[in-house]
Amino acid sequence: MKSSMLVALCLLLSACSLVELPQQGASVTVSPIKHEFVIRVNDSHWKQAVEEVKRIASLVDLTDERLELSLAIGETVPVRIEKALQRVLLKHGLAPTRYHVSIFVAEPKSIAMTLTLHRLDLDTCQPYRYGHPQTNIGCYTESMRMNQVAHPQHLMPSVKG
């Protein structure tokens, strides 16, 4: 009698246990969004070029860590314009160590600004609900973790094999 009660209790408990489902992680795509601006520099109206850089800098949040900025300055652009550009970028919160400056060979009297913002495209996952075995806690946890990534351009792709 005791053994049959023990067997019945074990069967009852095993029927009530939750089945472990394999949890899938979230898939993430890093999408670079690139904007290129070419500004012509005229010697007599060089302040217009600086104003154009101010206008472009005010359109984006230059303190965003996901933003990459590169400047290509023409060979014949005066140094005073380069210094004015550096002051404008510094005033908008961009330290000189955060952007790359190179020589713009294609057009010697121009400035090319390239802004690249790296965006994460995540899976949409249902929030985990306790007691509901259909929800995927792995996808939800991974997507919440990916929302906290400061530099998505440095994420390594996974290699399956």
C-alpha positions in Angstrom: 0.0 0.0 0.0 2.8 2.4 0.9 4.7 1.6 -2.2 1.7 2.1 -4.4 1.1 5.5 -2.7 4.7 6.4 -3.3 4.5 5.4 -6.9 1.3 7.4 -7.4 2.8 10.5 -5.7 5.9 10.2 -8.0 3.8 10.0 -11.1 1.7 12.9 -10.0 4.7 15.1 -9.4 6.4 14.1 -12.7 3.2 15.0 -14.6 3.1 18.5 -13.0 6.8 19.3 -13.7 7.4 21.8 -16.5 8.9 20.7 -19.7 12.2 22.5 -20.5 11.9 24.1 -23.9 15.1 25.0 -25.8 15.4 28.8 -25.6 16.4 30.7 -28.7 18.5 33.9 -28.4 17.6 37.1 -30.2 19.0 37.8 -33.7 20.5 41.2 -34.2 21.4 43.1 -37.4 23.7 46.0 -37.2 22.7 48.6 -39.8 25.1 51.4 -40.6 23.2 54.5 -41.8 25.6 56.8 -43.7 25.1 60.4 -44.7 27.6 62.3 -46.8 27.8 66.0 -47.2 30.1 67.9 -49.6 30.6 71.6 -48.9 32.2 73.8 -51.5 34.6 76.4 -50.0 34.9 79.8 -51.6 37.8 82.0 -50.4 35.6 85.1 -50.1 32.6 83.4 -48.6 34.4 80.8 -46.3 32.1 81.7 -43.4 29.2 80.1 -45.3 31.0 76.8 -45.3 31.5 77.0 -41.5 27.8 77.9 -41.1 26.9 74.9 -43.2 28.9 72.6 -40.9 27.2 74.2 -37.9 23.8 73.4 -39.5 24.8 69.8 -40.2 26.2 69.4 -36.6 23.0 70.7 -35.1 20.9 68.0 -37.0 22.5 65.1 -35.1 23.6 64.4 -31.5 27.3 64.4 -31.9 27.8 63.1 -28.4 26.1 59.8 -29.3 28.7 57.0 -29.0 27.2 55.1 -32.0 28.1 58.0 -34.3 31.2 58.0 -36.4 32.3 61.2 -38.2 35.0 61.6 -40.8 36.1 64.8 -42.4 37.9 65.0 -45.7 39.3 68.5 -46.3 40.6 69.6 -49.7 44.3 70.3 -50.1 43.7 74.0 -50.9 41.3 74.8 -48.1 42.9 77.4 -45.8 44.0 76.4 -42.3 41.8 79.1 -40.7 38.8 77.2 -42.1 40.1 73.9 -40.7 40.5 75.6 -37.3 37.0 77.1 -37.5 35.6 73.6 -38.2 37.4 72.1 -35.2 36.0 74.9 -33.0 32.4 74.2 -34.3 32.7 70.5 -33.7 34.1 71.0 -30.2 31.3 73.5 -29.4 28.8 70.8 -30.4 30.4 68.3 -27.9 32.6 66.3 -30.3 36.2 65.9 -29.0 39.0 65.9 -31.6 39.7 62.2 -30.7 36.2 61.1 -31.9 36.5 61.9 -35.6 38.9 61.2 -38.4 40.4 63.9 -40.7 41.9 63.1 -44.1 42.8 64.9 -47.3 40.0 65.2 -49.9 41.7 64.5 -53.2 38.6 64.5 -55.4 37.8 68.2 -54.9 40.6 70.4 -53.6 38.4 73.3 -52.6 35.8 71.3 -50.7 35.0 69.7 -47.4 33.3 66.3 -47.2 31.6 65.2 -44.0 30.5 61.6 -43.6 28.3 60.8 -40.6 27.7 57.1 -39.9 25.2 56.0 -37.3 25.2 52.3 -36.4 21.7 51.1 -35.4 20.7 47.7 -34.0 17.7 46.0 -35.5 16.4 43.5 -33.0 13.8 40.7 -33.1 10.6 41.6 -31.5 10.1 39.2 -28.6 7.1 38.8 -26.3 7.9 39.7 -22.7 8.5 36.6 -20.5 5.5 35.7 -18.4 6.0 33.4 -15.4 4.0 30.2 -15.7 3.4 30.5 -19.5 5.7 27.9 -21.2 5.0 29.4 -24.7 7.1 32.6 -24.0 10.7 32.6 -24.9 12.8 34.0 -22.1 16.0 33.6 -24.1 14.9 35.9 -26.9 13.5 38.5 -24.5 16.6 38.5 -22.3 19.0 38.8 -25.3 17.0 41.6 -26.9 17.0 43.5 -23.6 20.8 42.9 -23.3 21.4 44.1 -26.8 19.5 47.4 -26.1 22.3 48.3 -23.7 25.1 48.0 -26.2 26.9 51.3 -26.5 29.0 50.6 -29.6 27.1 48.3 -31.9 29.7 48.6 -34.7 32.1 46.5 -32.5 29.7 43.5 -32.2 31.2 40.3 -33.5 29.1 38.2 -35.8 28.4 34.7 -34.6 29.8 31.8 -36.5 27.7 28.7 -36.6 29.3 25.4 -37.6 
